[in-house]
Amino acid sequence: MQKKISSLPFQGTPEQEAKLKAVIEAHKDDPGAVMPVLQEAQEIYGYLPLEVQNMIAEGLDVPVDEVYGVSTFYSQFALSPKGKYHISVCLGTACYVKGSGDVLDKLSEELGIEAEECTLDGQFSLTACRCIGACGLAPVITVNDDVYGRLTKDEVPGILAKYQEA
């Protein structure tokens, strides 16, 4: 599954940029510095927008396509911000066979976003993942730490309503 780059405008702060520059400076002479710098950058920003990847490439004096390649190859890295409520939809075999694709489609429709995107208000983000590890409850979604199993697409509006009211 290919990662999507966020369409939301980058809103980094001067404090975050100062932290990132300190991280880059600390690793600038280390061989293989891209990975640890990306990890720390994601801790600072919560995700890795292109602006941050460009700062890393420039600071480490490596091509931006190398930074982008690492950030898109490893599943630990996110190119889009996460919402207050992060929804993961399992698309593993058991879940998919039992209708998780329909659940994902309904979530996309209700939220007005696709997988790997965040709503403009920052309330919800949506991710399609490979396996949550709750195959007996298929199809399964998580909303932050809450697990919902044996779902149908018709239950999606009610689940979202719980978090919209919070």
C-alpha positions as CSV (number, residue, x, y, z in Angstrom):
1,M,0.0,0.0,0.0
2,Q,1.5,3.3,-1.1
3,K,1.7,6.1,1.4
4,K,0.0,9.4,0.6
5,I,1.6,12.7,1.2
6,S,-0.6,15.0,3.3
7,S,-2.6,17.7,1.5
8,L,-2.9,19.8,4.6
9,P,-0.6,22.8,4.8
10,F,2.6,22.4,6.9
11,Q,2.3,24.1,10.2
12,G,5.6,23.6,11.9
13,T,6.7,26.0,14.7
14,P,10.1,27.7,15.2
15,E,10.6,25.5,18.3
16,Q,10.1,22.3,16.3
17,E,12.5,23.5,13.6
18,A,15.1,24.4,16.3
19,K,14.8,20.9,17.8
20,L,15.1,19.3,14.3
21,K,18.2,21.3,13.5
22,A,19.8,20.2,16.8
23,V,19.0,16.5,15.9
24,I,20.5,17.0,12.5
25,E,23.6,18.6,13.9
26,A,24.0,15.8,16.4
27,H,23.9,13.1,13.7
28,K,25.4,15.0,10.7
29,D,28.7,13.1,10.7
30,D,27.2,9.7,11.5
31,P,27.1,7.1,8.7
32,G,23.5,6.0,8.1
33,A,22.1,9.1,9.9
34,V,18.9,9.3,7.8
35,M,17.0,6.7,9.7
36,P,17.6,8.0,13.3
37,V,17.0,11.6,12.2
38,L,13.7,10.6,10.6
39,Q,12.7,8.8,13.8
40,E,13.5,11.8,15.9
41,A,11.8,14.2,13.4
42,Q,8.6,12.2,13.5
43,E,8.7,12.4,17.3
44,I,9.0,16.2,17.0
45,Y,6.4,16.8,14.3
46,G,4.2,13.7,14.6
47,Y,4.7,12.9,10.9
48,L,7.2,13.6,8.1
49,P,5.9,16.3,5.7
50,L,8.0,17.1,2.7
51,E,9.2,20.3,4.2
52,V,10.7,18.3,7.1
53,Q,12.2,15.8,4.7
54,N,13.8,18.6,2.7
55,M,15.3,20.1,5.9
56,I,16.8,16.7,6.8
57,A,18.2,16.2,3.3
58,E,19.8,19.6,3.3
59,G,21.1,19.3,6.8
60,L,22.6,15.9,6.3
61,D,23.8,16.7,2.8
62,V,22.1,13.8,1.2
63,P,19.6,13.7,-1.7
64,V,16.0,14.3,-0.8
65,D,15.0,11.2,-2.7
66,E,17.1,9.1,-0.3
67,V,15.2,10.7,2.7
68,Y,11.9,10.2,0.9
69,G,12.8,6.6,0.0
70,V,13.5,5.7,3.6
71,S,10.4,7.5,4.9
72,T,8.1,5.7,2.4
73,F,9.8,2.3,2.7
74,Y,9.4,1.8,6.5
75,S,5.9,1.4,7.9
76,Q,6.9,3.3,11.1
77,F,6.9,6.6,9.3
78,A,3.8,8.6,8.5
79,L,3.6,11.2,5.7
80,S,0.3,12.6,7.0
81,P,-0.6,14.0,10.4
82,K,-2.7,11.9,12.8
83,G,-6.0,13.1,14.0
84,K,-7.1,13.4,17.6
85,Y,-8.9,10.1,16.9
86,H,-6.9,7.8,14.7
87,I,-8.9,5.1,13.0
88,S,-7.2,2.0,11.7
89,V,-9.1,-0.4,9.5
90,C,-7.8,-3.9,9.2
91,L,-7.6,-5.2,5.6
92,G,-5.9,-8.5,6.5
93,T,-7.4,-11.6,4.9
94,A,-10.0,-12.5,7.6
95,C,-11.2,-8.9,8.0
96,Y,-11.3,-8.3,4.2
97,V,-13.3,-11.4,3.5
98,K,-15.8,-10.4,6.1
99,G,-16.3,-6.9,4.7
100,S,-13.6,-4.5,6.0
101,G,-13.3,-3.0,2.6
102,D,-17.0,-1.8,2.9
103,V,-16.3,-0.5,6.4
104,L,-13.3,1.5,5.1
105,D,-15.4,2.9,2.2
106,K,-18.1,4.0,4.6
107,L,-15.6,5.6,6.9
108,S,-14.1,7.5,3.9
109,E,-17.6,8.6,2.9
110,E,-18.6,9.8,6.4
111,L,-15.3,11.6,7.1
112,G,-14.7,13.0,3.6
113,I,-11.2,11.6,3.5
114,E,-9.4,8.7,2.0
115,A,-7.0,6.2,3.8
116,E,-3.8,7.9,5.0
117,E,-5.5,11.3,5.3
118,C,-6.6,13.5,8.1
119,T,-9.7,15.7,8.3
120,L,-9.1,19.4,8.0
121,D,-10.2,20.0,11.6
122,G,-7.6,17.5,12.8
123,Q,-10.2,15.4,14.6
124,F,-10.0,12.2,12.6
125,S,-7.3,10.4,10.6
126,L,-7.8,7.1,8.7
127,T,-5.4,4.3,8.0
128,A,-5.8,1.0,6.2
129,C,-3.5,-1.6,7.9
130,R,-2.6,-5.2,7.1
131,C,-3.5,-7.0,10.4
132,I,-4.5,-5.8,13.8
133,G,-4.2,-9.4,15.3
134,A,-7.9,-9.8,16.2
135,C,-8.9,-12.1,13.4
136,G,-11.6,-13.8,15.5
137,L,-13.4,-10.4,15.7
138,A,-13.3,-9.8,11.9
139,P,-13.8,-7.2,10.5
140,V,-12.0,-5.0,13.0
141,I,-11.2,-1.3,13.4
142,T,-9.5,0.6,16.2
143,V,-10.1,4.2,17.2
144,N,-7.0,5.1,19.2
145,D,-7.0,2.3,21.8
146,D,-10.7,1.3,21.4
147,V,-11.3,-1.9,19.4
148,Y,-14.5,-2.5,17.4
149,G,-15.1,-6.0,16.0
150,R,-17.7,-7.9,14.0
151,L,-18.6,-4.6,12.3
152,T,-20.8,-3.8,9.4
153,K,-20.7,-0.6,7.4
154,D,-24.0,0.4,9.0
155,E,-22.4,0.7,12.4
156,V,-19.9,3.3,11.2
157,P,-22.0,6.4,11.8
158,G,-22.8,5.4,15.4
159,I,-19.1,4.7,16.2
160,L,-18.1,8.1,14.7
161,A,-20.8,9.9,16.7
162,K,-19.3,8.7,20.0
163,Y,-16.1,10.6,19.1
164,Q,-17.7,13.6,17.5
165,E,-19.6,14.2,20.8
166,A,-16.5,13.8,22.9
